[in-house]
Amino acid sequence: MKIILSFMLLFSLYAQSETLKIGIKPSEPWVMYDQNISEENRKPIGFSVDLWTKIASELKVDTEWVYYDSTSALIDGANNKKIDTGISAITITSTREKEIDFSSSMYELGLQVMVDASKTSSSVLELMAKEIKKMMNLETTIMFILFLLVTIHLRWIVDKRDKESDLFSKKYSEGIIDSFWWGITMLITWETPPNKGIARVIDLMWHIVGILAVSILTAIVTSALTAQAIGGSIRSEKDLVGKYVAVVESDAPRRYMEKLGANIIPVKTIADGIKLIRNGKAEALVHDGPRLVYLANKINKEEKKKVLTVLPFKFNPQQYGIIFPDNSKLKESVDRVLLKLRESNGVEKSFHRQLKDKWLKTN
């Protein structure tokens, strides 16, 4: 009996799954979690989280998440062997390879460019309509209508008292309609019969109002067209040369953009870069394409209109990898599983493709 119990104890110990410490850091849509919740109660989600969960299932190991705030801290954790492996959105580079080991590629991507959506409109008429809509808000529209009504009534009363004038009908209903069309045409032209006294003063003042309104609108549309020319002129990475481009100061894209010759505006986070674009303080934001697309879709959906656009071209091809301490025995096993998860099963999509469809939609 003792022999059987000993055998069962040994078997249970042998059958118990190994627990691996897996380092992660937040990076939408690869790794996401509520940082205000304590670590033991966090439930991370995302492409990388689902991928590792599947890998762990294939390897028959358990997972203990270890949380880091930055890629550099995550790499240091692997380098110092505080974690068994790390996964998030970590670009494979020769510099990092000197410190830690990488798996084979877990995702292939490239850099992309995010710009203010209003600066990429292809239609001049559409752009003008947007700018007129901005200028003619509810308050401005009400003030204009009131000013127009007062002016046309005043102009009709003055004309009615002038027995020699036949510009407007002397009847109120017909005269106000005539005066209304006078007010509209006088905004942009000077086509009234010669008048004297108060009538001429009103005509002149109303015409000056029209000149000012047209001048303001022209200035706004010209400014918008200039901005459109800047945003619309970015059709490849070469067009970023000389432009003011926001990049996360600690990420690999910054080094590439410096070599390219762009005017770099370093930011601490991608959220800071998006603020600069929306405030007009940066002409573009360069970062890993899938993350830009995810964030643009998220913000556009929240605001129920298209405020950000990710331009379709890609450059500087990159690969994301899973990191390990140097000479890790785990690396080969993970590589085999990664290859397996990319293989389709007949007509069914591969697990890797299913993750891409789930987390990295382009529209």
DRENMI-606829 format. One line per 8 residues: for each residue x, y, z of N, C-alpha, C, O. Coordinates in steps of 0.2 Angstrom, whole numbers, plus 5000, padded with zeros to 4 digits. Atoms other than C-alpha are relative to their C-alpha. Layout:
<rs>
X,Y,Z,X,Y,Z,X,Y,Z,X,Y,Z  ...
</rs>
This chain:
<rs>
5004,4994,5000,5000,5000,5000,5004,5006,5000,5003,5011,4996  4996,4994,5000,5014,5012,5004,5004,5001,4994,5005,5007,4992  4996,4999,5006,5023,5008,4988,4995,5003,4995,4997,5007,4991  5005,4997,5005,5007,5012,4978,4999,5008,5002,4999,5012,4997  5000,4993,4998,5005,5029,4988,5006,5004,4998,5005,5009,4995  4994,4997,5002,5023,5033,4985,5000,5001,4992,5002,5007,4990  5000,5000,5008,5021,5029,4966,4995,5006,4998,4996,5009,4993  5005,4995,5002,5005,5040,4965,5003,5007,5002,5001,5012,4998
4997,4993,4998,5014,5055,4974,5005,5002,4995,5005,5007,4993  4995,4999,5005,5029,5053,4962,4997,5002,4993,4999,5007,4990  5003,4999,5007,5017,5052,4947,4997,5007,5000,4997,5011,4995  5003,4993,5000,5007,5068,4953,5005,5005,4999,5004,5010,4996  4995,4995,5001,5023,5078,4955,5003,5000,4993,5004,5006,4991  4998,5001,5007,5029,5072,4938,4995,5003,4995,4997,5007,4990  5006,4998,5004,5012,5076,4930,4999,5007,5001,4996,5011,4996  5002,4993,4998,5011,5093,4938,5004,5005,4994,5010,5004,4993
4998,4996,5006,5013,5107,4924,5006,5005,5003,5005,5007,5009  4995,4995,4998,5029,5118,4925,4997,5007,4999,4993,5008,4994  5002,4994,5000,5025,5136,4928,5005,5005,4997,5011,5005,5001  4995,4996,5003,5034,5149,4917,4998,5007,5002,4993,5009,5001  5001,4993,4999,5036,5167,4921,5001,5004,4993,5006,5004,4990  5000,4997,5007,5031,5177,4905,4999,5008,5001,4994,5010,5004  5000,4993,5000,5035,5195,4904,4996,5004,4995,4997,5002,4989  5004,4997,5005,5023,5207,4896,5000,5008,5001,5002,5010,5007
5001,4993,4999,5021,5226,4893,4994,5002,4996,4993,4999,4991  5006,4998,5004,5006,5236,4887,5002,5003,4993,5006,5007,4993  4999,4997,5006,5005,5239,4869,4994,4998,4995,4994,4992,4993  5006,5002,5004,4988,5239,4859,5002,4999,4993,5006,5002,4990  5005,5004,4997,4982,5228,4852,5004,4993,5002,5000,4988,5003  4996,5006,4999,4996,5216,4857,4999,4997,5007,4998,4991,5009  5001,5001,4993,4995,5217,4876,4996,5005,5003,4998,5011,5002  5004,4995,4997,4981,5226,4885,4997,4998,5007,4995,4992,5007
5003,5001,4994,4975,5227,4903,5000,5006,5004,5003,5011,5002  5001,4994,4996,4969,5239,4916,5006,5000,5005,5006,4996,5010  4994,4999,4996,4985,5246,4925,4998,5002,5007,5002,5002,5011  5002,4998,4994,4974,5252,4939,4998,4994,5005,4997,4995,5011  5002,5006,4996,4970,5234,4945,5006,4997,5002,5011,4997,4999  4994,5003,4997,4982,5225,4956,5002,4994,4995,4998,4991,4992  4998,5005,5005,4993,5213,4946,4997,4993,5001,4996,4989,4996  5003,5007,4999,4986,5197,4954,4993,5000,4997,4990,4994,4996
5007,5000,5002,4968,5202,4948,5000,5003,4992,4994,5003,4990  5001,4998,5007,4973,5208,4930,4999,4994,4996,5001,4989,4997  5001,5005,5005,4967,5199,4915,5002,5003,4993,4998,5006,4990  4997,4998,5007,4978,5203,4900,4996,4997,4994,4995,4991,4994  5002,5002,5006,4971,5202,4883,5004,5003,4994,5008,5007,4995  4997,4998,5006,4977,5204,4865,5003,4995,4996,5003,4989,4998  4997,5005,5004,4986,5196,4851,5005,4996,5003,5005,4990,5003  4994,5003,4997,5002,5192,4860,4997,4995,5006,5000,4990,5007
5002,5004,4995,4992,5186,4875,4997,4993,4998,4998,4988,5001  5004,5006,5003,4981,5174,4865,5005,4995,4997,5005,4989,4998  4994,5004,5004,4997,5168,4855,5003,4996,5006,5004,4990,5005  4997,5003,4995,5006,5164,4871,4996,4995,5004,4998,4989,5005  5005,5004,4997,4991,5156,4879,5000,4993,4996,5000,4988,4999  5001,5006,5005,4990,5144,4864,5007,4996,5000,5007,4990,5001  4994,5003,4999,5009,5141,4865,5001,4996,5006,5003,4990,5006  5000,5003,4994,5008,5137,4883,4996,4993,5000,4998,4988,5003
5004,5005,5000,4994,5125,4880,5004,4994,4996,5003,4988,4998  4997,5005,5004,5004,5116,4866,5006,4997,5004,5008,4991,5004  4994,5002,4996,5020,5115,4878,4998,4997,5007,5002,4994,5010  5003,5002,4993,5008,5110,4893,5004,5003,5006,5006,4999,5010  4997,4996,4995,5015,5123,4904,4995,5005,5003,4991,5007,4999  5004,4994,4997,5007,5136,4916,5003,5006,4999,5009,5007,4998  4997,4994,5002,5009,5154,4914,4999,5005,5007,4994,5005,5010  5001,4995,4995,5013,5167,4927,5002,5007,4997,5008,5008,4995
4999,4994,5003,5012,5185,4920,5005,5004,5004,5003,5005,5010  4996,4995,4996,5026,5197,4925,4999,5007,4996,5001,5007,4990  5002,4994,5003,5022,5215,4921,5006,5005,5000,5009,5006,5005  4995,4995,5001,5034,5228,4914,4997,5006,4997,4991,5006,4994  5003,4994,5003,5031,5246,4909,5003,5002,4993,5000,5007,4990  4996,4998,5006,5043,5247,4894,5003,4994,4997,5004,4989,5000  4997,5005,5003,5051,5237,4881,5007,4999,5003,5009,4993,5003  4993,5000,4997,5069,5241,4888,5000,4996,5007,5004,4992,5008
5001,5003,4994,5063,5235,4905,4999,4993,4999,5001,4988,5003  5002,5007,5001,5056,5219,4898,5006,4996,4997,5007,4991,4999  4994,5004,5003,5072,5215,4888,5005,5000,5006,5009,4994,5006  4996,5000,4995,5082,5219,4904,4998,4994,5005,5002,4990,5007  5002,5006,4996,5071,5206,4913,5002,4994,4998,5004,4989,5001  4998,5006,5003,5075,5193,4901,5008,4999,5000,5010,4994,5001  4992,5000,5000,5094,5198,4900,5002,4998,5007,5007,4994,5008  4998,5002,4993,5095,5196,4919,4996,4994,5003,4997,4992,5009
5003,5006,4998,5085,5180,4919,4995,5000,5005,4994,4995,5009  5005,5000,4995,5071,5186,4930,4993,4997,4997,4988,4996,5001  5006,5003,5003,5058,5179,4917,5003,4995,4995,5008,4995,4993  4998,5006,5005,5058,5163,4906,5000,5003,4993,5003,5000,4989  5001,4997,5007,5052,5173,4891,4996,5006,5001,4993,5008,5006  5004,4994,5000,5044,5189,4886,4996,5001,4993,4999,4999,4988  5003,5000,5006,5031,5193,4873,4995,5007,5000,4992,5008,5006  5004,4994,5001,5022,5209,4867,5000,5002,4993,4998,4999,4989
4998,4997,5007,5027,5220,4852,5007,5002,5000,5008,5008,5000  4992,4999,5000,5046,5218,4852,5003,4999,4994,5003,4993,4991  4997,5000,5007,5055,5222,4836,5006,4996,5001,5010,4997,5005  4993,5003,5000,5069,5210,4832,5005,5004,4996,5004,5006,4991  4994,4996,5002,5085,5220,4830,5006,4997,5001,5007,4993,5006  4994,5003,4999,5103,5216,4829,5003,5002,5006,5007,4999,5010  4997,4997,4993,5107,5227,4844,4997,4996,5006,5000,4994,5010  5003,5004,4994,5094,5218,4855,5002,4993,5000,5003,4990,5005
4998,5007,5000,5100,5201,4849,5007,4999,5003,5008,4993,5005  4994,5000,4996,5117,5205,4857,4999,4998,5008,5003,4996,5011  5002,5000,4993,5108,5205,4874,4996,4994,5002,4997,4990,5007  5004,5005,4998,5095,5192,4873,4999,4996,4993,5001,4998,4988  5002,5004,5006,5088,5178,4861,4993,5002,4998,4989,5003,5002  5007,4999,5003,5073,5180,4849,4998,4993,4997,5002,4989,4995  5003,5005,5004,5061,5167,4843,5000,5001,4993,5002,5007,4991  5002,4998,5006,5057,5166,4825,4995,5005,5000,4991,5006,5005
5004,4995,5000,5046,5179,4819,4993,4998,5002,4990,4993,5000  5007,5002,4998,5029,5179,4827,4995,5005,4996,4989,5003,4996  5004,4995,5004,5022,5194,4816,5005,5004,4996,5010,5007,4998  4997,4996,5004,5028,5203,4801,4996,5006,4998,4990,5006,4997  5004,4994,5000,5024,5221,4799,5005,5006,4997,5011,5004,4995  4996,4995,5003,5031,5238,4793,4998,5007,5004,4993,5007,5007  5002,4994,4997,5031,5256,4799,4995,5003,4995,4995,5002,4989  5005,4996,5003,5016,5267,4794,4999,5007,5003,5002,5009,5008
5001,4993,4998,5011,5285,4795,4993,5002,5002,4988,5000,4998  5007,4998,4998,4996,5292,4804,5000,5008,4999,5005,5011,5001  5001,4992,5000,4990,5310,4800,4993,5002,5001,4988,4997,5002  5007,4997,4999,4975,5321,4803,4996,4998,4994,4998,5000,4989  5004,5002,5006,4961,5314,4792,4997,5006,4996,4996,5005,4990  5003,4994,5003,4955,5332,4788,5005,5002,4995,5004,5006,4990  4994,4998,5004,4972,5334,4779,5001,4996,4994,5006,4997,4990  4999,5005,5005,4970,5320,4767,4994,5000,4995,4993,4995,4991
5006,5000,5004,4953,5324,4759,5002,5002,4992,5006,5006,4991  4999,5000,5007,4954,5322,4740,4996,5005,4996,4997,5007,4990  5004,4996,5003,4940,5333,4736,5000,5008,5003,4999,5009,5009  4999,4993,4998,4942,5352,4736,4993,5003,5003,4992,5006,5008  5006,4998,4998,4923,5355,4737,4998,4997,5007,4995,5000,5011  5001,5004,4994,4922,5342,4751,5003,5004,5006,5001,5005,5011  4996,4996,4996,4935,5352,4760,4997,5007,5002,4997,5009,5008  5003,4993,4999,4927,5369,4758,4993,4999,5004,4992,5003,5008
5007,5002,4996,4910,5361,4764,5002,4999,5008,4998,5002,5012  4998,5002,4993,4919,5355,4780,5002,5007,5003,5000,5008,5009  4998,4994,4997,4927,5372,4783,4994,5005,5001,4994,5009,5006  5006,4996,4999,4911,5382,4780,4996,4998,5006,4993,5002,5010  5004,5003,4994,4902,5370,4792,5003,5002,5007,5000,5003,5012  4997,4998,4994,4915,5374,4805,4999,5007,5002,4998,5009,5008  5000,4992,4999,4914,5393,4803,4992,5001,5002,4991,5005,5006  5008,4998,4999,4894,5393,4802,4998,4995,5006,4993,4991,5004
5003,5004,4995,4891,5385,4819,4993,5003,5002,4991,5008,4999  5007,4998,4998,4874,5387,4828,5000,5007,5002,4995,5011,5000  5000,4993,4997,4878,5403,4837,5002,5005,4994,4998,5010,4994  4999,4995,5006,4886,5411,4821,4994,5000,4996,4993,5006,4993  5006,5000,5004,4871,5406,4811,4995,5004,5002,4992,5008,4998  5005,4996,4997,4859,5413,4823,5001,5007,4999,4997,5011,4998  4998,4993,5000,4868,5429,4824,5000,5003,4993,4997,5009,4992  5000,4997,5007,4870,5431,4805,4992,5001,4998,4991,5006,4995
5007,5000,5002,4851,5427,4802,4997,5006,5003,4993,5010,5000  5003,4994,4997,4846,5440,4815,5003,5007,4997,4999,5011,4996  4997,4994,5003,4858,5453,4808,4997,5001,4993,4996,5007,4991  5003,5000,5007,4851,5449,4790,4993,5003,5001,4991,5007,4997  5007,4998,4999,4833,5451,4796,4999,5008,5002,4995,5011,4999  5001,4993,4998,4836,5468,4805,5002,5004,4994,4999,5009,4993  4997,4996,5005,4846,5474,4790,4995,5001,4994,4994,5006,4991  5005,5000,5006,4833,5469,4776,4994,5004,5002,4991,5008,4998
5006,4996,4998,4819,5477,4787,5002,5007,5000,4998,5012,4997  4998,4993,5000,4829,5493,4789,5000,5003,4993,4998,5008,4992  4999,4998,5007,4833,5494,4771,4993,5001,4996,4992,5005,4993  5006,4999,5003,4815,5491,4766,4996,5006,5002,4993,5010,4999  5003,4994,4997,4808,5504,4778,5003,5007,4997,4999,5011,4995  4997,4994,5003,4821,5517,4771,4997,5001,4993,4996,5006,4991  5002,5000,5007,4816,5512,4753,4992,5002,4999,4990,5006,4995  5007,4999,5000,4797,5513,4757,4999,5007,5000,4994,5010,4997
5001,4993,4999,4799,5531,4763,5002,5004,4994,5001,5010,4994  4997,4996,5006,4808,5536,4747,4995,4999,4994,4995,4994,4991  5006,5001,5005,4793,5539,4735,5003,5000,4993,5000,4997,4988  4997,5000,5007,4805,5541,4720,5003,4993,4999,5005,4991,4993  4996,5007,5001,4813,5523,4723,4995,4995,4998,4989,4995,5002  5004,5006,5002,4805,5508,4715,5004,4993,5001,5003,4988,4997  4995,5006,4999,4819,5496,4721,4996,4994,5003,4997,4988,5001  5004,5005,4997,4807,5486,4732,4993,5002,5000,4991,5008,4999
5007,4999,4999,4788,5484,4733,4998,5003,5006,5002,5002,5011  5002,4996,4994,4779,5495,4745,4996,4996,5005,4996,4997,5010  5004,5005,4996,4769,5480,4751,5005,4996,5005,5010,4995,5002  4995,5003,4996,4777,5472,4766,5002,4993,4998,5008,4992,4998  4998,5007,5002,4777,5454,4761,5004,5000,4994,5009,4996,4994  4996,5000,5006,4783,5457,4743,5006,5004,5001,5012,5002,4999  4994,4996,4999,4795,5471,4749,5005,4996,5004,5011,4997,5002  4995,5004,4996,4803,5460,4762,5004,4995,4996,5010,4993,4997
4997,5005,5005,4806,5446,4749,5005,5004,4995,5011,5001,4995  4995,4996,5005,4814,5459,4737,5006,5002,5004,5012,5002,5002  4995,4998,4995,4824,5466,4752,5005,4994,5002,5011,4995,5002  4996,5006,4999,4830,5448,4756,5005,4999,4995,5011,4997,4996  4995,5001,5005,4837,5445,4739,5005,5005,4999,5010,5004,4997  4995,4995,5000,4845,5462,4739,5006,4998,5005,5011,4999,5004  4995,5001,4994,4854,5457,4756,5004,4994,4998,5010,4995,4999  4996,5006,5002,4860,5440,4748,5005,5002,4995,5011,5001,4995
4996,4998,5006,4866,5448,4732,5006,5005,5002,5011,5005,4999  4996,4994,4998,4874,5463,4741,5006,4997,5004,5011,5001,5005  4995,5003,4996,4885,5451,4751,5006,4999,4996,5012,5000,4998  4994,5002,5004,4896,5447,4736,5001,5005,4994,5005,5005,4990  5000,4996,5006,4892,5461,4723,4997,5007,5002,4994,5008,5007  5003,4994,4999,4887,5479,4721,4996,5002,4994,4998,5005,4989  5004,5000,5005,4872,5479,4710,4993,5003,5002,4988,5001,5000  5006,4996,4998,4859,5492,4717,5000,5006,4996,5006,5009,4995
5000,4994,5003,4853,5507,4708,5003,5006,5005,5003,5005,5011  4997,4995,4996,4862,5523,4714,4995,5003,5005,4989,5004,5003  5004,4997,4994,4855,5529,4731,5003,5005,5003,5009,5006,5002  4997,4995,4996,4857,5543,4742,4999,4999,5008,4994,4996,5009  5001,5000,4993,4858,5546,4761,5000,4994,5003,5005,4990,5002  4999,5006,4996,4854,5532,4773,5000,4994,4996,5004,4989,4998  5000,5006,5004,4850,5520,4759,5007,4998,4998,5009,4992,4998  4993,5001,5002,4868,5522,4752,5004,4997,5006,5008,4993,5004
4996,5002,4995,4875,5520,4769,4999,4993,5002,5004,4989,5003  5002,5007,4998,4866,5504,4773,5003,4995,4994,5005,4990,4996  4997,5004,5006,4871,5497,4755,5007,4999,5001,5010,4993,5001  4993,5000,5000,4889,5501,4758,5002,4996,5006,5006,4991,5006  4999,5004,4994,4889,5494,4776,4999,4992,4999,5003,4988,5001  5001,5007,5001,4881,5478,4771,5005,4997,4995,5006,4991,4995  4995,5002,5005,4893,5476,4756,5006,4999,5003,5010,4994,5002  4993,5001,4996,4908,5478,4768,4999,4994,5004,5004,4990,5004
5001,5006,4996,4900,5464,4779,5001,4994,4995,5005,4989,4997  4999,5006,5005,4900,5453,4763,5007,4999,4998,5010,4993,4998  4993,5001,5001,4918,5457,4759,5004,4997,5005,5008,4993,5004  4996,5003,4995,4924,5453,4776,4998,4993,5001,5003,4989,5002  5002,5007,5000,4914,5437,4776,5003,4995,4995,5006,4990,4997  4997,5004,5005,4921,5431,4760,5007,5000,5001,5011,4995,5000  4992,5000,4999,4939,5436,4765,5001,4995,5005,5006,4992,5005  4999,5005,4995,4937,5426,4781,5000,4993,4997,5004,4989,4999
5001,5007,5003,4931,5411,4772,5005,4998,4995,5008,4992,4995  4995,5002,5004,4944,5412,4759,5006,4999,5003,5010,4994,5002  4994,5001,4996,4958,5413,4772,4999,4993,5003,5004,4989,5003  5000,5006,4997,4951,5398,4781,5000,4994,4995,5004,4989,4996  4999,5006,5005,4949,5387,4765,5007,5000,4997,5010,4994,4996  4993,5000,5002,4966,5393,4759,5005,4996,5005,5009,4992,5003  4996,5004,4995,4974,5387,4776,4998,4993,5000,5003,4989,5000  5002,5007,5000,4964,5371,4775,5003,4996,4994,5006,4990,4994
4997,5003,5006,4970,5368,4757,5008,4999,5001,5010,4994,4998  4993,5001,4999,4988,5371,4762,5001,4994,5005,5006,4990,5003  4999,5006,4996,4986,5358,4776,4999,4994,4997,5002,4989,4998  5002,5006,5004,4978,5346,4764,5006,4998,4996,5008,4993,4995  4994,5002,5005,4993,5348,4752,5006,4997,5004,5009,4993,5001  4995,5003,4996,5005,5344,4767,4998,4993,5001,5002,4988,5000  5002,5006,4998,4995,5329,4772,5000,4995,4994,5002,4989,4994  5001,5004,5006,4991,5323,4754,5006,4999,4997,5006,4994,4992
4994,5001,5003,5009,5325,4749,5004,4994,5002,5009,4992,4999  4996,5006,4997,5015,5310,4760,4997,4994,4996,4992,4991,4998  5002,5007,5004,5014,5295,4748,5005,4995,5001,5004,4989,4999  4995,5005,4999,5030,5286,4753,5004,5003,5006,5004,5009,5008  4996,4998,4995,5043,5287,4767,5005,5006,4998,5007,5010,5002  4995,4995,5002,5054,5299,4756,4996,5007,5001,5000,5012,5002  5004,4994,4999,5040,5312,4758,5000,5003,5007,4998,5009,5008  5000,4998,4993,5043,5313,4776,5007,5004,5002,5007,5007,5007
4994,4996,4999,5060,5321,4774,4999,5007,5000,4995,5010,4996  5001,4992,4999,5060,5339,4781,4994,5001,5003,4993,5007,5005  5006,4999,4996,5043,5336,4789,5001,4999,5007,5005,4996,5009  5000,5001,4993,5039,5337,4807,4997,4994,5002,4990,4993,5001  5002,5007,4999,5037,5319,4812,5000,4998,5008,5006,4998,5010  5000,5002,4993,5032,5313,4830,5002,4992,5000,4999,4988,4996  4998,5007,4999,5040,5296,4835,5001,4999,5008,5004,5004,5011  4999,5001,4993,5041,5288,4852,5008,4999,5001,5011,4996,4998
4993,4999,4999,5058,5292,4859,5004,4994,5001,5010,4993,5000  4996,5006,4998,5063,5275,4865,4999,4994,4996,5002,4989,4997  5001,5006,5005,5057,5264,4850,5005,5000,4994,5008,5006,4993  4996,5001,5006,5066,5258,4835,4999,5005,4994,5003,5007,4991  5001,4995,5005,5057,5269,4823,5003,5006,5000,5004,5010,4995  4997,4994,4999,5065,5284,4830,5007,5000,4996,5009,5005,4992  4994,5001,5003,5082,5278,4824,5000,5000,4992,5004,5003,4989  5001,5001,5007,5076,5274,4807,4998,5007,4997,5001,5009,4992
5003,4993,5002,5067,5292,4805,5006,5005,5000,5006,5009,4996  4995,4996,4999,5083,5300,4811,5005,4999,4993,5007,5004,4991  4996,5001,5005,5093,5292,4797,4997,5002,4993,5000,5004,4988  5004,4998,5006,5079,5296,4784,5001,5008,4999,5000,5010,4993  5000,4993,5001,5081,5315,4788,4994,5004,5002,4993,5010,4999  5006,4996,4998,5064,5320,4795,5002,5004,5006,5007,5003,5010  4999,4996,4994,5063,5333,4808,4996,4997,5006,4990,4997,5007  5003,5004,4994,5060,5322,4824,4997,5004,5005,5000,5009,5008
5003,4997,4993,5048,5327,4838,5000,4994,5004,4995,4990,5004  5000,5006,4996,5052,5314,4851,4994,5001,5005,4993,5006,5008  5005,5000,4995,5037,5309,4862,5001,4994,5005,5004,4989,5003  4999,5006,4995,5036,5298,4878,4995,4994,4998,4997,4988,4999  5004,5006,5002,5021,5288,4872,4996,5002,4993,4996,5008,4991  5003,4999,5006,5011,5286,4856,4994,5004,5001,4992,5008,4996  5006,4995,4999,4996,5295,4864,5002,5007,5000,4998,5011,4997  4997,4994,5000,5007,5310,4866,5001,5002,4992,5000,5008,4990
4999,4999,5007,5011,5309,4847,4993,5001,4997,4993,5006,4992  5006,4999,5002,4993,5308,4843,4997,5007,5001,4994,5010,4997  5002,4993,4998,4989,5324,4853,5004,5005,4995,5000,5010,4993  4996,4995,5004,5003,5333,4843,4997,5000,4993,4996,5006,4990  5003,5000,5007,4995,5328,4826,4993,5004,5000,4992,5008,4996  5007,4997,4999,4977,5333,4832,5001,5008,5001,4996,5012,5000  4999,4993,4999,4984,5350,4838,5004,5004,4995,5005,5010,4995  4997,4997,5005,4993,5353,4822,5007,5002,5001,5011,5005,4998
4993,4999,4999,5010,5353,4830,5005,4995,4997,5011,4996,4998  4996,5005,5003,5016,5338,4821,4996,4998,4993,4990,4998,4993  5003,5001,5007,5013,5334,4802,4998,4992,5000,4994,4990,4996  5001,5007,5000,5014,5315,4805,5002,4996,5006,5006,4999,5010  4998,5004,4995,5016,5301,4817,5002,4993,4997,4998,4990,4994  4997,5006,5003,5027,5286,4813,5001,4995,5005,5004,4996,5011  5000,5006,4995,5025,5269,4822,4999,4994,4996,4997,4994,4990  5002,5006,5003,5022,5251,4819,4993,5000,4998,4988,5002,5001
5006,4999,5003,5008,5250,4807,4994,4997,5003,4989,5000,5004  5006,5002,4997,4996,5238,4816,4997,5003,5006,4991,5004,5007  5002,4996,4994,4996,5248,4832,4997,5007,4998,4992,5009,5001  5003,4994,5003,4992,5264,4822,4993,4999,4998,4989,5003,4999  5007,5002,5003,4978,5256,4813,4995,4999,5006,4989,5001,5005  5004,5002,4994,4971,5249,4829,4997,5006,5004,4992,5007,5005  5001,4994,4996,4972,5266,4838,4995,5005,4996,4991,5008,4999  5004,4995,5005,4965,5276,4823,4993,4997,5000,4988,5001,5001
5007,5003,5000,4950,5264,4822,4996,5001,5006,4990,5003,5007  5003,4999,4993,4947,5265,4841,4998,5007,5001,4992,5008,5003  5001,4993,4999,4948,5284,4841,4994,5002,4996,4989,5006,4998  5005,4998,5004,4937,5286,4826,4993,4998,5002,4988,5001,5001  5006,5003,4997,4924,5274,4833,4997,5004,5006,4991,5005,5006  5002,4997,4993,4924,5283,4850,4997,5007,4998,4992,5009,5001  5003,4994,5002,4921,5300,4841,4995,5000,4995,4992,5006,4993  5006,5001,5005,4909,5294,4828,5002,5004,4994,4997,5006,4991
4998,4997,5006,4919,5302,4814,5007,4999,4999,5011,4997,5003  4993,5002,5002,4935,5300,4805,5005,5006,5001,5004,5011,4998  4995,4994,4998,4948,5311,4814,5007,4998,4998,5011,5003,4998  4993,5003,5001,4964,5300,4811,5000,4996,4994,4995,4992,4993  4999,5005,5006,4970,5291,4795,5007,4998,5000,5012,5001,5001  4993,5003,5001,4984,5279,4793,5001,4999,4993,4997,4995,4989  4999,5001,5007,4991,5280,4776,5002,4993,4998,5005,4990,5002  5000,5007,5002,4991,5264,4766,5007,4997,4999,5008,4991,5000
4993,5003,5001,5010,5262,4762,5004,4998,5006,5003,5001,5011  4996,5002,4994,5022,5253,4773,5008,5000,4998,5009,5000,4992  4993,5000,5002,5041,5254,4774,5004,4998,5006,5001,4996,5012  4995,5003,4995,5056,5248,4784,4997,4993,5003,4995,4993,5009  5002,5006,4997,5050,5230,4786,5003,4997,5006,5009,4998,5007  4998,5002,4994,5051,5223,4803,4997,4993,5002,4992,4991,4999  5003,5006,4997,5047,5207,4813,5000,5001,5008,5004,5003,5011  5000,5000,4992,5041,5205,4831,5002,4993,5002,5000,4988,4998
4998,5006,4997,5048,5191,4841,4999,4999,5007,4998,5004,5011  5000,5002,4993,5047,5182,4858,5007,5000,5002,5011,4997,4999  4993,5000,4997,5062,5185,4869,5001,4995,5005,4997,4993,5009  4998,5005,4995,5072,5173,4880,5007,5003,5003,5010,5006,4999  4993,4999,4998,5087,5174,4891,5005,4997,4995,5003,4992,4992  4995,5003,5004,5103,5170,4882,5001,4993,5001,5001,4990,5007  4999,5007,4999,5105,5152,4878,4994,4996,5003,4995,4991,5006  5006,5004,4997,5087,5147,4884,4999,4994,4996,4999,4994,4990
5002,5007,5003,5082,5129,4881,4993,5000,4998,4991,4996,4994  5007,4999,5002,5064,5135,4879,4999,5002,4993,4994,5001,4990  5000,4997,5006,5068,5144,4863,4998,4995,4994,4993,4997,4990  5001,5005,5006,5068,5129,4851,4993,4997,5000,4990,4996,4995  5006,5003,4999,5052,5122,4858,4994,5005,4998,4990,5003,4994  5005,4994,5002,5043,5139,4856,5000,5001,4992,4995,5002,4989  4999,4999,5007,5050,5140,4838,4996,4995,4996,4992,4996,4991  5004,5006,5004,5042,5123,4833,4993,5002,5001,4989,5000,4996
5007,4999,5000,5025,5128,4840,4998,5006,4996,4993,5006,4993  5001,4994,5004,5026,5145,4831,4999,4998,4993,4994,5000,4990  5001,5003,5007,5028,5136,4815,4994,4996,4999,4990,4997,4994  5006,5004,5000,5014,5124,4819,4994,5005,5000,4989,5003,4996  5006,4996,4999,5002,5138,4823,4999,5004,4993,4994,5007,4993  5001,4997,5006,5005,5146,4806,4997,4995,4994,4995,4998,4989  5002,5005,5005,5000,5130,4797,4993,5000,4999,4989,4999,5005  5008,5001,5001,4982,5129,4790,4998,4993,5000,5002,4989,4999
5002,5007,5000,4972,5114,4793,4994,4999,4995,4988,5000,4996  5005,5000,5006,4964,5111,4776,4997,5006,4998,5001,5011,4997  5003,4994,5002,4951,5124,4772,5000,5005,5006,4998,5011,5005  5000,4995,4994,4952,5131,4790,5006,5004,5000,5011,5002,4998  4995,4995,4999,4962,5146,4794,5005,4998,5005,5003,4994,5010  4995,5001,4994,4978,5144,4804,4998,5004,5006,4995,5009,5006  5001,4997,4994,4978,5149,4822,5003,5007,5000,5000,5012,5002  4996,4994,5000,4990,5163,4818,4995,5005,4996,4994,5011,4997
5004,4996,5004,4978,5170,4804,4993,5002,5004,4991,5007,5003  5006,4998,4996,4963,5169,4816,5001,5005,5005,4997,5010,5006  4998,4994,4996,4972,5180,4828,5001,5006,4997,4999,5011,4999  4999,4994,5004,4976,5192,4815,4993,5003,4998,4992,5009,4998  5006,4998,5001,4958,5193,4810,4996,5003,5006,4992,5007,5005  5003,4998,4994,4953,5195,4828,5002,5007,5002,4998,5011,5004  4997,4994,4997,4965,5209,4833,5002,5005,4996,5003,5011,4998  4997,4995,5004,4972,5217,4818,4996,5001,4994,4999,5001,4988
5004,4998,5005,4958,5222,4807,5002,5007,4997,5004,5011,5001  4997,4994,5003,4963,5235,4794,4995,5005,4999,4996,5011,4998  5005,4996,5001,4946,5243,4792,4996,5002,5007,4991,5006,5007
</rs>
